[in-house]
Amino acid sequence: MRVMKSLNKKKETLFAAGKMLPLVEEFYTIQGEGFHTGKAAYFIRIGGCDVGCSWCDTKFSWDPYLHPMVETDRIIKNALQSGARDMVITGGEPLMFNLIYLTRQLKIRGFNIYLETSGAWPMQGTFDWICLSPKQSKKPLRNIYTQADELKVIIQTKNDLAWAEENAGKVPDKCFLFLQPEWSQYERIIGILVEYVKRNPKWRISLQAHKFMHVP
């Protein structure tokens, strides 16, 4: 777990126990990517990422010190008040932090919990669905592959398809495989992905449907 400096003693204790998290944003919306596209879900985005993808569309989340430390119980309360039953924990890279308390409390309250992760940090918490989105700049830990329900590889250039296949060879047969065009390269790359999936039907295409719908 990342160590947060400049916290007072009480906050440091709460943070270590997973009872405070650097919260970038939280919102109720429609899942726009991967296997669960189209489902209503409550999103929490946790600050902090050391993977550093050049094309990342949430670079504002990278530095956890730019975001308030929020009590985890408050996050849970807000999710309950939204009426959502599905929770997506994303980042940044959420596994940089202790998610055990958060996920335990969400399960007690009946939530389905989905994780979006690069897999570069050890697993902490209990999840109903794990979406592994591996990045070449900081590769996943070996044991994350066996836990993945969904592999979602971002494709910026044709060369990224080799990286996708390398990762597909490490996940279980039951894992769903998705290729997702990097948003700024969508027009240039989507035709290549369509033809690739037609030749390799084990793959599906994931689109960032929320951007087409103009929702968060």
C-alpha positions as CSV (number, residue, x, y, z in Angstrom):
1,M,0.0,0.0,0.0
2,R,1.2,3.5,-0.8
3,V,2.3,5.5,2.2
4,M,0.5,8.9,2.4
5,K,2.8,11.5,4.0
6,S,1.7,14.7,5.8
7,L,-1.3,13.1,7.5
8,N,-2.0,13.6,11.2
9,K,-1.8,10.6,13.5
10,K,-5.6,9.9,13.5
11,K,-5.9,10.2,9.7
12,E,-2.8,8.1,9.2
13,T,-4.4,5.3,11.3
14,L,-7.7,5.5,9.4
15,F,-5.8,5.5,6.1
16,A,-3.7,2.4,7.0
17,A,-6.9,0.6,7.9
18,G,-8.6,1.5,4.6
19,K,-11.1,3.8,6.4
20,M,-9.9,6.9,4.5
21,L,-9.1,7.1,0.8
22,P,-7.9,9.8,-1.6
23,L,-11.1,10.3,-3.5
24,V,-11.0,12.0,-6.9
25,E,-14.7,11.7,-7.7
26,E,-17.8,9.6,-7.2
27,F,-20.9,9.4,-9.4
28,Y,-23.8,7.2,-10.5
29,T,-23.8,6.6,-14.3
30,I,-23.9,3.9,-17.0
31,Q,-20.9,1.6,-17.3
32,G,-19.4,2.4,-20.7
33,E,-16.6,-0.2,-21.2
34,G,-16.1,-3.9,-21.4
35,F,-18.3,-6.8,-20.3
36,H,-20.7,-4.8,-18.2
37,T,-21.3,-2.0,-20.7
38,G,-24.8,-0.5,-20.4
39,K,-25.3,-1.3,-16.7
40,A,-26.1,1.3,-14.1
41,A,-23.2,1.6,-11.7
42,Y,-21.8,3.8,-8.9
43,F,-18.2,4.8,-9.7
44,I,-15.6,5.8,-7.2
45,R,-12.3,7.0,-8.6
46,I,-9.4,6.8,-6.2
47,G,-6.4,9.1,-6.7
48,G,-2.9,7.8,-7.2
49,C,-1.3,6.0,-10.2
50,D,2.4,5.2,-11.0
51,V,1.7,3.5,-14.3
52,G,1.8,6.7,-16.3
53,C,0.2,5.9,-19.7
54,S,0.8,8.8,-22.1
55,W,-2.7,8.6,-23.5
56,C,-4.5,8.3,-20.1
57,D,-7.7,10.3,-20.1
58,T,-7.7,10.7,-16.3
59,K,-4.2,12.1,-15.7
60,F,-5.8,14.4,-13.1
61,S,-6.1,11.3,-10.8
62,W,-2.4,10.5,-10.8
63,D,-1.3,12.5,-7.8
64,P,-3.2,11.4,-4.7
65,Y,-2.1,14.5,-2.8
66,L,-4.3,16.7,-5.0
67,H,-7.4,15.0,-3.8
68,P,-9.1,15.0,-0.4
69,M,-8.8,12.2,2.0
70,V,-12.4,11.0,2.5
71,E,-13.8,8.7,5.1
72,T,-14.7,5.4,3.5
73,D,-17.9,5.2,5.4
74,R,-19.0,8.4,3.7
75,I,-18.3,6.9,0.3
76,I,-20.4,3.9,1.2
77,K,-23.2,6.1,2.5
78,N,-23.3,8.1,-0.8
79,A,-23.4,4.9,-2.8
80,L,-26.3,3.6,-0.8
81,Q,-28.2,6.8,-1.2
82,S,-27.8,6.7,-5.0
83,G,-29.9,3.5,-5.2
84,A,-27.1,1.7,-7.1
85,R,-26.5,-2.0,-6.6
86,D,-23.3,-2.2,-8.7
87,M,-20.1,-0.5,-7.6
88,V,-17.1,0.1,-9.9
89,I,-13.8,0.9,-8.1
90,T,-11.4,2.6,-10.5
91,G,-8.6,5.1,-10.6
92,G,-5.8,6.0,-11.0
93,E,-4.7,2.6,-9.8
94,P,-7.0,1.6,-6.9
95,L,-4.9,-1.3,-5.7
96,M,-2.2,1.1,-4.5
97,F,-4.5,1.4,-1.4
98,N,-6.1,-0.9,1.1
99,L,-9.5,-1.8,-0.2
100,I,-10.3,-4.5,2.3
101,Y,-12.5,-2.4,4.5
102,L,-14.4,-0.8,1.6
103,T,-15.2,-4.0,-0.2
104,R,-16.1,-5.8,3.0
105,Q,-18.6,-3.1,4.0
106,L,-20.0,-2.9,0.4
107,K,-20.6,-6.7,0.4
108,I,-22.4,-6.6,3.7
109,R,-24.8,-4.0,2.1
110,G,-25.4,-6.2,-0.9
111,F,-23.3,-4.5,-3.6
112,N,-21.8,-6.2,-6.6
113,I,-18.2,-4.9,-6.7
114,Y,-16.3,-4.5,-9.9
115,L,-12.6,-3.6,-10.0
116,E,-10.7,-1.8,-12.8
117,T,-6.9,-2.4,-12.4
118,S,-3.7,-2.5,-14.3
119,G,-2.7,-5.4,-12.1
120,A,0.6,-3.7,-11.2
121,W,0.0,-3.8,-7.4
122,P,-1.0,-6.7,-5.1
123,M,-4.7,-7.6,-4.7
124,Q,-6.4,-6.1,-1.6
125,G,-10.1,-6.6,-1.2
126,T,-12.9,-8.9,-2.3
127,F,-14.5,-8.4,-5.7
128,D,-17.2,-10.0,-7.8
129,W,-15.6,-9.0,-11.1
130,I,-12.0,-8.1,-11.9
131,C,-11.2,-6.2,-15.1
132,L,-7.5,-6.4,-15.8
133,S,-6.2,-3.7,-18.2
134,P,-2.5,-4.4,-18.5
135,K,-0.1,-1.6,-19.4
136,Q,3.4,-2.1,-20.9
137,S,4.9,0.7,-18.9
138,K,4.4,-1.2,-15.7
139,K,3.4,-4.8,-16.3
140,P,0.9,-6.8,-14.1
141,L,2.0,-9.0,-11.3
142,R,2.0,-12.6,-12.3
143,N,-0.7,-13.8,-9.9
144,I,-3.3,-11.2,-11.1
145,Y,-3.8,-13.1,-14.3
146,T,-5.5,-16.1,-12.8
147,Q,-8.0,-13.8,-11.0
148,A,-9.1,-11.8,-14.0
149,D,-12.7,-12.2,-15.2
150,E,-12.1,-9.8,-18.1
151,L,-9.0,-8.7,-20.0
152,K,-9.3,-5.3,-21.6
153,V,-6.3,-4.1,-23.6
154,I,-6.1,-0.6,-24.9
155,I,-5.0,-0.4,-28.5
156,Q,-3.3,2.8,-29.6
157,T,-1.4,1.4,-32.6
158,K,-1.4,-1.9,-34.5
159,N,1.7,-2.9,-32.7
160,D,-0.3,-3.1,-29.4
161,L,-2.0,-6.2,-30.7
162,A,1.1,-8.3,-30.0
163,W,0.9,-7.1,-26.3
164,A,-2.8,-8.0,-26.2
165,E,-2.0,-11.6,-27.4
166,E,0.8,-11.9,-24.9
167,N,-1.6,-11.1,-22.1
168,A,-4.4,-13.3,-23.5
169,G,-2.1,-16.3,-23.1
170,K,-1.8,-15.7,-19.4
171,V,-5.5,-15.5,-18.3
172,P,-7.9,-18.4,-17.8
173,D,-10.0,-19.7,-20.7
174,K,-13.1,-18.4,-19.0
175,C,-11.7,-14.8,-19.1
176,F,-13.5,-12.5,-21.6
177,L,-11.1,-10.8,-24.0
178,F,-11.6,-7.2,-25.1
179,L,-9.7,-4.9,-27.4
180,Q,-10.5,-1.2,-26.8
181,P,-9.4,1.5,-29.2
182,E,-7.6,4.4,-27.4
183,W,-10.1,7.2,-27.7
184,S,-7.9,9.8,-29.4
185,Q,-7.0,7.2,-32.1
186,Y,-10.6,5.8,-32.5
187,E,-11.1,6.8,-36.1
188,R,-7.7,5.5,-37.2
189,I,-7.7,2.2,-35.3
190,I,-11.3,1.0,-35.2
191,G,-11.2,-0.5,-38.7
192,I,-8.0,-2.4,-37.9
193,L,-9.7,-3.9,-34.7
194,V,-12.8,-4.9,-36.6
195,E,-10.8,-6.9,-39.1
196,Y,-8.6,-8.3,-36.4
197,V,-11.6,-9.6,-34.4
198,K,-13.1,-11.1,-37.5
199,R,-9.9,-13.1,-37.9
200,N,-9.6,-13.8,-34.2
201,P,-13.1,-14.2,-32.8
202,K,-11.9,-15.1,-29.3
203,W,-11.7,-11.3,-28.9
204,R,-14.5,-8.7,-28.6
205,I,-14.3,-5.0,-29.2
206,S,-15.0,-2.7,-26.2
207,L,-16.0,0.9,-27.0
208,Q,-16.1,3.8,-24.6
209,A,-19.8,3.9,-24.9
210,H,-20.2,6.6,-22.2
211,K,-18.3,9.0,-24.4
212,F,-20.7,8.4,-27.2
213,M,-23.6,8.9,-24.8
214,H,-22.0,12.0,-23.2
215,V,-22.3,10.7,-19.7
216,P,-19.5,10.6,-17.1
